[in-house]
């Protein structure tokens, strides 16, 4: 198992990078990555909204 950086994990969660073929295929892992993907997406949308509100002042 190779060590991955945070940016590689984010790219994998958002399907911008191909998944590791050796990664285990498990329903729990699939659901965990889905929740991580959703939370990262909501977080990024929130940051963008905050930046837009700051720039509109």
N, CA, C, O and CB atoms as a CASP TS submission, in Angstrom:
PFRMAT TS
TARGET T0000
AUTHOR 0000-0000-0000
METHOD Language model
MODEL 1
PARENT N/A
ATOM      1  N   UNK     1       0.848  -1.179   0.000  1.00  0.00           N
ATOM      2  CA  UNK     1       0.000   0.000   0.000  1.00  0.00           C
ATOM      3  C   UNK     1       0.889   1.235   0.000  1.00  0.00           C
ATOM      4  O   UNK     1       1.706   1.427   0.901  1.00  0.00           O
ATOM      5  CB  UNK     1      -0.963   0.002   1.221  1.00  0.00           C
ATOM      6  N   UNK     2       0.721   2.065  -1.015  1.00  0.00           N
ATOM      7  CA  UNK     2       1.553   3.253  -1.104  1.00  0.00           C
ATOM      8  C   UNK     2       0.897   4.421  -0.386  1.00  0.00           C
ATOM      9  O   UNK     2      -0.327   4.514  -0.293  1.00  0.00           O
ATOM     10  CB  UNK     2       1.823   3.610  -2.562  1.00  0.00           C
ATOM     11  N   UNK     3       1.745   5.308   0.119  1.00  0.00           N
ATOM     12  CA  UNK     3       1.247   6.463   0.854  1.00  0.00           C
ATOM     13  C   UNK     3       0.818   7.538  -0.132  1.00  0.00           C
ATOM     14  O   UNK     3       1.547   7.870  -1.066  1.00  0.00           O
ATOM     15  CB  UNK     3       2.321   7.007   1.827  1.00  0.00           C
ATOM     16  N   UNK     4      -0.383   8.081   0.092  1.00  0.00           N
ATOM     17  CA  UNK     4      -0.916   9.117  -0.784  1.00  0.00           C
ATOM     18  C   UNK     4      -1.027  10.422  -0.023  1.00  0.00           C
ATOM     19  O   UNK     4      -1.254  10.430   1.187  1.00  0.00           O
ATOM     20  CB  UNK     4      -2.283   8.708  -1.355  1.00  0.00           C
ATOM     21  N   UNK     5      -0.867  11.509  -0.728  1.00  0.00           N
ATOM     22  CA  UNK     5      -1.040  12.822  -0.134  1.00  0.00           C
ATOM     23  C   UNK     5      -2.508  13.219  -0.118  1.00  0.00           C
ATOM     24  O   UNK     5      -3.346  12.566  -0.739  1.00  0.00           O
ATOM     25  CB  UNK     5      -0.221  13.860  -0.889  1.00  0.00           C
ATOM     26  N   UNK     6      -2.807  14.286   0.592  1.00  0.00           N
ATOM     27  CA  UNK     6      -4.188  14.750   0.723  1.00  0.00           C
ATOM     28  C   UNK     6      -4.759  15.164  -0.629  1.00  0.00           C
ATOM     29  O   UNK     6      -5.935  14.924  -0.902  1.00  0.00           O
ATOM     30  CB  UNK     6      -4.266  15.922   1.707  1.00  0.00           C
ATOM     31  N   UNK     7      -3.937  15.785  -1.480  1.00  0.00           N
ATOM     32  CA  UNK     7      -4.446  16.229  -2.787  1.00  0.00           C
ATOM     33  C   UNK     7      -4.778  15.050  -3.681  1.00  0.00           C
ATOM     34  O   UNK     7      -5.752  15.101  -4.432  1.00  0.00           O
ATOM     35  CB  UNK     7      -3.426  17.132  -3.483  1.00  0.00           C
ATOM     36  N   UNK     8      -3.987  13.990  -3.612  1.00  0.00           N
ATOM     37  CA  UNK     8      -4.299  12.791  -4.396  1.00  0.00           C
ATOM     38  C   UNK     8      -5.598  12.154  -3.934  1.00  0.00           C
ATOM     39  O   UNK     8      -6.371  11.660  -4.755  1.00  0.00           O
ATOM     40  CB  UNK     8      -3.161  11.777  -4.299  1.00  0.00           C
ATOM     41  N   UNK     9      -5.849  12.158  -2.624  1.00  0.00           N
ATOM     42  CA  UNK     9      -7.098  11.612  -2.108  1.00  0.00           C
ATOM     43  C   UNK     9      -8.288  12.447  -2.565  1.00  0.00           C
ATOM     44  O   UNK     9      -9.326  11.899  -2.936  1.00  0.00           O
ATOM     45  CB  UNK     9      -7.059  11.540  -0.582  1.00  0.00           C
ATOM     46  N   UNK    10      -8.143  13.765  -2.540  1.00  0.00           N
ATOM     47  CA  UNK    10      -9.233  14.635  -2.991  1.00  0.00           C
ATOM     48  C   UNK    10      -9.525  14.397  -4.463  1.00  0.00           C
ATOM     49  O   UNK    10     -10.689  14.308  -4.855  1.00  0.00           O
ATOM     50  CB  UNK    10      -8.884  16.115  -2.752  1.00  0.00           C
ATOM     51  N   UNK    11      -8.491  14.291  -5.279  1.00  0.00           N
ATOM     52  CA  UNK    11      -8.698  14.027  -6.702  1.00  0.00           C
ATOM     53  C   UNK    11      -9.382  12.684  -6.920  1.00  0.00           C
ATOM     54  O   UNK    11     -10.213  12.548  -7.819  1.00  0.00           O
ATOM     55  CB  UNK    11      -7.365  14.062  -7.449  1.00  0.00           C
ATOM     56  N   UNK    12      -9.040  11.695  -6.108  1.00  0.00           N
ATOM     57  CA  UNK    12      -9.673  10.385  -6.218  1.00  0.00           C
ATOM     58  C   UNK    12     -11.137  10.456  -5.809  1.00  0.00           C
ATOM     59  O   UNK    12     -11.987   9.857  -6.467  1.00  0.00           O
ATOM     60  CB  UNK    12      -8.933   9.357  -5.359  1.00  0.00           C
ATOM     61  N   UNK    13     -11.452  11.186  -4.722  1.00  0.00           N
ATOM     62  CA  UNK    13     -12.838  11.305  -4.259  1.00  0.00           C
ATOM     63  C   UNK    13     -13.715  11.950  -5.321  1.00  0.00           C
ATOM     64  O   UNK    13     -14.869  11.556  -5.493  1.00  0.00           O
ATOM     65  CB  UNK    13     -12.904  12.118  -2.961  1.00  0.00           C
ATOM     66  N   UNK    14     -13.187  12.932  -6.033  1.00  0.00           N
ATOM     67  CA  UNK    14     -13.972  13.638  -7.036  1.00  0.00           C
ATOM     68  C   UNK    14     -13.833  13.019  -8.425  1.00  0.00           C
ATOM     69  O   UNK    14     -14.208  13.641  -9.418  1.00  0.00           O
ATOM     70  CB  UNK    14     -13.560  15.090  -7.080  1.00  0.00           C
ATOM     71  N   UNK    15     -13.296  11.800  -8.502  1.00  0.00           N
ATOM     72  CA  UNK    15     -13.133  11.064  -9.759  1.00  0.00           C
ATOM     73  C   UNK    15     -12.272  11.817 -10.776  1.00  0.00           C
ATOM     74  O   UNK    15     -12.479  11.666 -11.980  1.00  0.00           O
ATOM     75  CB  UNK    15     -14.492  10.774 -10.363  1.00  0.00           C
ATOM     76  N   UNK    16     -11.319  12.616 -10.320  1.00  0.00           N
ATOM     77  CA  UNK    16     -10.413  13.306 -11.236  1.00  0.00           C
ATOM     78  C   UNK    16      -9.130  12.514 -11.441  1.00  0.00           C
ATOM     79  O   UNK    16      -8.303  12.858 -12.285  1.00  0.00           O
ATOM     80  CB  UNK    16     -10.087  14.703 -10.712  1.00  0.00           C
ATOM     81  N   UNK    17      -8.977  11.469 -10.672  1.00  0.00           N
ATOM     82  CA  UNK    17      -7.822  10.589 -10.791  1.00  0.00           C
ATOM     83  C   UNK    17      -8.313   9.156 -10.699  1.00  0.00           C
ATOM     84  O   UNK    17      -9.255   8.868  -9.960  1.00  0.00           O
ATOM     85  CB  UNK    17      -6.752  10.892  -9.692  1.00  0.00           C
ATOM     86  N   UNK    18      -7.694   8.267 -11.431  1.00  0.00           N
ATOM     87  CA  UNK    18      -8.116   6.877 -11.443  1.00  0.00           C
ATOM     88  C   UNK    18      -7.843   6.210 -10.097  1.00  0.00           C
ATOM     89  O   UNK    18      -6.805   6.445  -9.479  1.00  0.00           O
ATOM     90  CB  UNK    18      -7.408   6.118 -12.562  1.00  0.00           C
ATOM     91  N   UNK    19      -8.782   5.380  -9.648  1.00  0.00           N
ATOM     92  CA  UNK    19      -8.629   4.668  -8.382  1.00  0.00           C
ATOM     93  C   UNK    19      -7.536   3.625  -8.466  1.00  0.00           C
ATOM     94  O   UNK    19      -7.195   3.149  -9.549  1.00  0.00           O
ATOM     95  CB  UNK    19      -9.937   4.015  -7.979  1.00  0.00           C
ATOM     96  N   UNK    20      -6.993   3.275  -7.322  1.00  0.00           N
ATOM     97  CA  UNK    20      -5.979   2.232  -7.232  1.00  0.00           C
ATOM     98  C   UNK    20      -6.642   0.886  -7.501  1.00  0.00           C
ATOM     99  O   UNK    20      -7.648   0.550  -6.876  1.00  0.00           O
ATOM    100  CB  UNK    20      -5.279   2.243  -5.837  1.00  0.00           C
ATOM    101  N   UNK    21      -6.088   0.126  -8.416  1.00  0.00           N
ATOM    102  CA  UNK    21      -6.669  -1.171  -8.771  1.00  0.00           C
ATOM    103  C   UNK    21      -6.539  -2.173  -7.633  1.00  0.00           C
ATOM    104  O   UNK    21      -7.334  -3.109  -7.543  1.00  0.00           O
ATOM    105  CB  UNK    21      -6.001  -1.725 -10.026  1.00  0.00           C
ATOM    106  N   UNK    22      -5.550  -1.993  -6.763  1.00  0.00           N
ATOM    107  CA  UNK    22      -5.330  -2.912  -5.652  1.00  0.00           C
ATOM    108  C   UNK    22      -6.160  -2.562  -4.421  1.00  0.00           C
ATOM    109  O   UNK    22      -6.118  -3.286  -3.426  1.00  0.00           O
ATOM    110  CB  UNK    22      -3.870  -2.927  -5.286  1.00  0.00           C
ATOM    111  N   UNK    23      -6.909  -1.471  -4.471  1.00  0.00           N
ATOM    112  CA  UNK    23      -7.713  -1.051  -3.319  1.00  0.00           C
ATOM    113  C   UNK    23      -8.829  -2.071  -3.076  1.00  0.00           C
ATOM    114  O   UNK    23      -9.426  -2.581  -4.024  1.00  0.00           O
ATOM    115  CB  UNK    23      -8.310   0.374  -3.546  1.00  0.00           C
ATOM    116  N   UNK    24      -9.107  -2.365  -1.808  1.00  0.00           N
ATOM    117  CA  UNK    24     -10.169  -3.341  -1.525  1.00  0.00           C
ATOM    118  C   UNK    24     -11.535  -2.821  -1.947  1.00  0.00           C
ATOM    119  O   UNK    24     -11.838  -1.635  -1.817  1.00  0.00           O
ATOM    120  CB  UNK    24     -10.188  -3.691  -0.038  1.00  0.00           C
ATOM    121  N   UNK    25     -12.351  -3.738  -2.456  1.00  0.00           N
ATOM    122  CA  UNK    25     -13.703  -3.375  -2.875  1.00  0.00           C
ATOM    123  C   UNK    25     -14.662  -3.847  -1.780  1.00  0.00           C
ATOM    124  O   UNK    25     -14.942  -5.038  -1.648  1.00  0.00           O
ATOM    125  CB  UNK    25     -14.068  -4.012  -4.280  1.00  0.00           C
ATOM    126  N   UNK    26     -15.149  -2.897  -1.010  1.00  0.00           N
ATOM    127  CA  UNK    26     -15.984  -3.197   0.133  1.00  0.00           C
ATOM    128  C   UNK    26     -17.097  -2.159   0.179  1.00  0.00           C
ATOM    129  O   UNK    26     -16.856  -0.984  -0.098  1.00  0.00           O
ATOM    130  CB  UNK    26     -15.157  -3.210   1.457  1.00  0.00           C
ATOM    131  N   UNK    27     -18.304  -2.574   0.524  1.00  0.00           N
ATOM    132  CA  UNK    27     -19.438  -1.647   0.565  1.00  0.00           C
ATOM    133  C   UNK    27     -19.204  -0.539   1.583  1.00  0.00           C
ATOM    134  O   UNK    27     -19.518   0.622   1.322  1.00  0.00           O
ATOM    135  CB  UNK    27     -20.733  -2.397   0.896  1.00  0.00           C
ATOM    136  N   UNK    28     -18.656  -0.889   2.737  1.00  0.00           N
ATOM    137  CA  UNK    28     -18.422   0.121   3.767  1.00  0.00           C
ATOM    138  C   UNK    28     -17.415   1.169   3.305  1.00  0.00           C
ATOM    139  O   UNK    28     -17.601   2.359   3.559  1.00  0.00           O
ATOM    140  CB  UNK    28     -17.932  -0.539   5.051  1.00  0.00           C
ATOM    141  N   UNK    29     -16.365   0.744   2.637  1.00  0.00           N
ATOM    142  CA  UNK    29     -15.364   1.685   2.124  1.00  0.00           C
ATOM    143  C   UNK    29     -15.985   2.558   1.042  1.00  0.00           C
ATOM    144  O   UNK    29     -15.730   3.761   0.990  1.00  0.00           O
ATOM    145  CB  UNK    29     -14.127   0.931   1.566  1.00  0.00           C
ATOM    146  N   UNK    30     -16.793   1.963   0.187  1.00  0.00           N
ATOM    147  CA  UNK    30     -17.476   2.713  -0.865  1.00  0.00           C
ATOM    148  C   UNK    30     -18.364   3.801  -0.261  1.00  0.00           C
ATOM    149  O   UNK    30     -18.341   4.942  -0.723  1.00  0.00           O
ATOM    150  CB  UNK    30     -18.314   1.767  -1.745  1.00  0.00           C
ATOM    151  N   UNK    31     -19.143   3.461   0.763  1.00  0.00           N
ATOM    152  CA  UNK    31     -20.016   4.433   1.408  1.00  0.00           C
ATOM    153  C   UNK    31     -19.213   5.510   2.133  1.00  0.00           C
ATOM    154  O   UNK    31     -19.588   6.682   2.117  1.00  0.00           O
ATOM    155  CB  UNK    31     -20.952   3.731   2.386  1.00  0.00           C
ATOM    156  N   UNK    32     -18.106   5.112   2.770  1.00  0.00           N
ATOM    157  CA  UNK    32     -17.262   6.076   3.464  1.00  0.00           C
ATOM    158  C   UNK    32     -16.692   7.094   2.476  1.00  0.00           C
ATOM    159  O   UNK    32     -16.697   8.294   2.750  1.00  0.00           O
ATOM    160  CB  UNK    32     -16.123   5.357   4.213  1.00  0.00           C
ATOM    161  N   UNK    33     -16.208   6.626   1.342  1.00  0.00           N
ATOM    162  CA  UNK    33     -15.671   7.540   0.337  1.00  0.00           C
ATOM    163  C   UNK    33     -16.773   8.423  -0.246  1.00  0.00           C
ATOM    164  O   UNK    33     -16.525   9.582  -0.578  1.00  0.00           O
ATOM    165  CB  UNK    33     -14.976   6.755  -0.781  1.00  0.00           C
ATOM    166  N   UNK    34     -17.976   7.890  -0.372  1.00  0.00           N
ATOM    167  CA  UNK    34     -19.097   8.696  -0.845  1.00  0.00           C
ATOM    168  C   UNK    34     -19.416   9.828   0.115  1.00  0.00           C
ATOM    169  O   UNK    34     -19.661  10.956  -0.314  1.00  0.00           O
ATOM    170  CB  UNK    34     -20.325   7.827  -1.044  1.00  0.00           C
ATOM    171  N   UNK    35     -19.415   9.541   1.408  1.00  0.00           N
ATOM    172  CA  UNK    35     -19.674  10.579   2.415  1.00  0.00           C
ATOM    173  C   UNK    35     -18.537  11.606   2.423  1.00  0.00           C
ATOM    174  O   UNK    35     -18.786  12.805   2.544  1.00  0.00           O
ATOM    175  CB  UNK    35     -19.838   9.945   3.825  1.00  0.00           C
ATOM    176  N   UNK    36     -17.309  11.144   2.294  1.00  0.00           N
ATOM    177  CA  UNK    36     -16.176  12.074   2.225  1.00  0.00           C
ATOM    178  C   UNK    36     -16.298  12.988   1.008  1.00  0.00           C
ATOM    179  O   UNK    36     -16.033  14.187   1.092  1.00  0.00           O
ATOM    180  CB  UNK    36     -14.844  11.299   2.175  1.00  0.00           C
ATOM    181  N   UNK    37     -16.698  12.412  -0.117  1.00  0.00           N
ATOM    182  CA  UNK    37     -16.865  13.188  -1.345  1.00  0.00           C
ATOM    183  C   UNK    37     -17.933  14.257  -1.155  1.00  0.00           C
ATOM    184  O   UNK    37     -17.747  15.410  -1.544  1.00  0.00           O
ATOM    185  CB  UNK    37     -17.235  12.268  -2.524  1.00  0.00           C
ATOM    186  N   UNK    38     -19.046  13.868  -0.559  1.00  0.00           N
ATOM    187  CA  UNK    38     -20.143  14.800  -0.325  1.00  0.00           C
ATOM    188  C   UNK    38     -19.726  15.911   0.639  1.00  0.00           C
ATOM    189  O   UNK    38     -20.012  17.082   0.392  1.00  0.00           O
ATOM    190  CB  UNK    38     -21.364  14.056   0.223  1.00  0.00           C
ATOM    191  N   UNK    39     -19.057  15.556   1.727  1.00  0.00           N
ATOM    192  CA  UNK    39     -18.660  16.578   2.701  1.00  0.00           C
ATOM    193  C   UNK    39     -17.613  17.521   2.128  1.00  0.00           C
ATOM    194  O   UNK    39     -17.658  18.720   2.406  1.00  0.00           O
ATOM    195  CB  UNK    39     -18.123  15.922   3.969  1.00  0.00           C
ATOM    196  N   UNK    40     -16.686  17.023   1.347  1.00  0.00           N
ATOM    197  CA  UNK    40     -15.692  17.892   0.710  1.00  0.00           C
ATOM    198  C   UNK    40     -16.356  18.840  -0.278  1.00  0.00           C
ATOM    199  O   UNK    40     -15.992  20.014  -0.352  1.00  0.00           O
ATOM    200  CB  UNK    40     -14.620  17.054  -0.003  1.00  0.00           C
ATOM    201  N   UNK    41     -17.318  18.344  -1.030  1.00  0.00           N
ATOM    202  CA  UNK    41     -18.025  19.177  -2.001  1.00  0.00           C
ATOM    203  C   UNK    41     -18.794  20.292  -1.297  1.00  0.00           C
ATOM    204  O   UNK    41     -18.731  21.449  -1.712  1.00  0.00           O
ATOM    205  CB  UNK    41     -18.984  18.322  -2.848  1.00  0.00           C
ATOM    206  N   UNK    42     -19.519  19.948  -0.235  1.00  0.00           N
ATOM    207  CA  UNK    42     -20.273  20.953   0.521  1.00  0.00           C
ATOM    208  C   UNK    42     -19.328  21.965   1.161  1.00  0.00           C
ATOM    209  O   UNK    42     -19.624  23.159   1.181  1.00  0.00           O
ATOM    210  CB  UNK    42     -21.142  20.279   1.601  1.00  0.00           C
ATOM    211  N   UNK    43     -18.197  21.500   1.683  1.00  0.00           N
ATOM    212  CA  UNK    43     -17.209  22.396   2.273  1.00  0.00           C
ATOM    213  C   UNK    43     -16.682  23.381   1.234  1.00  0.00           C
ATOM    214  O   UNK    43     -16.594  24.579   1.507  1.00  0.00           O
ATOM    215  CB  UNK    43     -16.051  21.593   2.876  1.00  0.00           C
ATOM    216  N   UNK    44     -16.333  22.891   0.050  1.00  0.00           N
ATOM    217  CA  UNK    44     -15.812  23.765  -0.999  1.00  0.00           C
ATOM    218  C   UNK    44     -16.861  24.768  -1.467  1.00  0.00           C
ATOM    219  O   UNK    44     -16.529  25.922  -1.739  1.00  0.00           O
ATOM    220  CB  UNK    44     -15.323  22.936  -2.180  1.00  0.00           C
ATOM    221  N   UNK    45     -18.115  24.348  -1.565  1.00  0.00           N
ATOM    222  CA  UNK    45     -19.189  25.272  -1.932  1.00  0.00           C
ATOM    223  C   UNK    45     -19.323  26.345  -0.864  1.00  0.00           C
ATOM    224  O   UNK    45     -19.487  27.519  -1.195  1.00  0.00           O
ATOM    225  CB  UNK    45     -20.532  24.520  -2.118  1.00  0.00           C
ATOM    226  N   UNK    46     -19.257  25.972   0.406  1.00  0.00           N
ATOM    227  CA  UNK    46     -19.337  26.936   1.495  1.00  0.00           C
ATOM    228  C   UNK    46     -18.204  27.946   1.464  1.00  0.00           C
ATOM    229  O   UNK    46     -18.425  29.135   1.690  1.00  0.00           O
ATOM    230  CB  UNK    46     -19.336  26.219   2.813  1.00  0.00           C
ATOM    231  N   UNK    47     -16.996  27.484   1.187  1.00  0.00           N
ATOM    232  CA  UNK    47     -15.843  28.389   1.092  1.00  0.00           C
ATOM    233  C   UNK    47     -16.036  29.369  -0.062  1.00  0.00           C
ATOM    234  O   UNK    47     -15.755  30.559   0.079  1.00  0.00           O
ATOM    235  CB  UNK    47     -14.529  27.586   0.901  1.00  0.00           C
ATOM    236  N   UNK    48     -16.515  28.874  -1.204  1.00  0.00           N
ATOM    237  CA  UNK    48     -16.749  29.742  -2.360  1.00  0.00           C
ATOM    238  C   UNK    48     -17.813  30.788  -2.037  1.00  0.00           C
ATOM    239  O   UNK    48     -17.657  31.954  -2.401  1.00  0.00           O
ATOM    240  CB  UNK    48     -17.176  28.909  -3.587  1.00  0.00           C
ATOM    241  N   UNK    49     -18.894  30.388  -1.358  1.00  0.00           N
ATOM    242  CA  UNK    49     -19.948  31.336  -0.981  1.00  0.00           C
ATOM    243  C   UNK    49     -19.389  32.397  -0.038  1.00  0.00           C
ATOM    244  O   UNK    49     -19.701  33.578  -0.189  1.00  0.00           O
ATOM    245  CB  UNK    49     -21.136  30.598  -0.317  1.00  0.00           C
ATOM    246  N   UNK    50     -18.570  31.995   0.931  1.00  0.00           N
ATOM    247  CA  UNK    50     -17.974  32.959   1.866  1.00  0.00           C
ATOM    248  C   UNK    50     -17.074  33.952   1.143  1.00  0.00           C
ATOM    249  O   UNK    50     -17.082  35.144   1.449  1.00  0.00           O
ATOM    250  CB  UNK    50     -17.176  32.228   2.949  1.00  0.00           C
ATOM    251  N   UNK    51     -16.298  33.457   0.185  1.00  0.00           N
ATOM    252  CA  UNK    51     -15.394  34.342  -0.567  1.00  0.00           C
ATOM    253  C   UNK    51     -16.216  35.335  -1.404  1.00  0.00           C
ATOM    254  O   UNK    51     -15.881  36.518  -1.467  1.00  0.00           O
ATOM    255  CB  UNK    51     -14.438  33.506  -1.490  1.00  0.00           C
ATOM    256  N   UNK    52     -17.277  34.861  -2.039  1.00  0.00           N
ATOM    257  CA  UNK    52     -18.132  35.747  -2.843  1.00  0.00           C
ATOM    258  C   UNK    52     -18.769  36.818  -1.967  1.00  0.00           C
ATOM    259  O   UNK    52     -18.823  37.984  -2.357  1.00  0.00           O
ATOM    260  CB  UNK    52     -19.227  34.937  -3.569  1.00  0.00           C
ATOM    261  N   UNK    53     -19.250  36.434  -0.789  1.00  0.00           N
ATOM    262  CA  UNK    53     -19.862  37.412   0.118  1.00  0.00           C
ATOM    263  C   UNK    53     -18.848  38.437   0.598  1.00  0.00           C
ATOM    264  O   UNK    53     -19.190  39.609   0.751  1.00  0.00           O
ATOM    265  CB  UNK    53     -20.490  36.708   1.318  1.00  0.00           C
ATOM    266  N   UNK    54     -17.597  38.019   0.841  1.00  0.00           N
ATOM    267  CA  UNK    54     -16.560  38.958   1.261  1.00  0.00           C
ATOM    268  C   UNK    54     -16.214  39.941   0.140  1.00  0.00           C
ATOM    269  O   UNK    54     -15.958  41.116   0.402  1.00  0.00           O
ATOM    270  CB  UNK    54     -15.304  38.198   1.700  1.00  0.00           C
ATOM    271  N   UNK    55     -16.207  39.464  -1.100  1.00  0.00           N
ATOM    272  CA  UNK    55     -15.849  40.318  -2.224  1.00  0.00           C
ATOM    273  C   UNK    55     -16.962  41.288  -2.595  1.00  0.00           C
ATOM    274  O   UNK    55     -16.684  42.327  -3.194  1.00  0.00           O
ATOM    275  CB  UNK    55     -15.494  39.472  -3.418  1.00  0.00           C
ATOM    276  N   UNK    56     -18.214  40.982  -2.258  1.00  0.00           N
ATOM    277  CA  UNK    56     -19.342  41.835  -2.603  1.00  0.00           C
ATOM    278  C   UNK    56     -19.513  43.006  -1.634  1.00  0.00           C
ATOM    279  O   UNK    56     -20.305  43.907  -1.908  1.00  0.00           O
ATOM    280  CB  UNK    56     -20.606  41.014  -2.639  1.00  0.00           C
ATOM    281  N   UNK    57     -18.800  43.017  -0.519  1.00  0.00           N
ATOM    282  CA  UNK    57     -18.939  44.095   0.464  1.00  0.00           C
ATOM    283  C   UNK    57     -18.556  45.416  -0.087  1.00  0.00           C
ATOM    284  O   UNK    57     -18.620  46.422   0.620  1.00  0.00           O
ATOM    285  CB  UNK    57     -18.121  43.818   1.667  1.00  0.00           C
TER
END
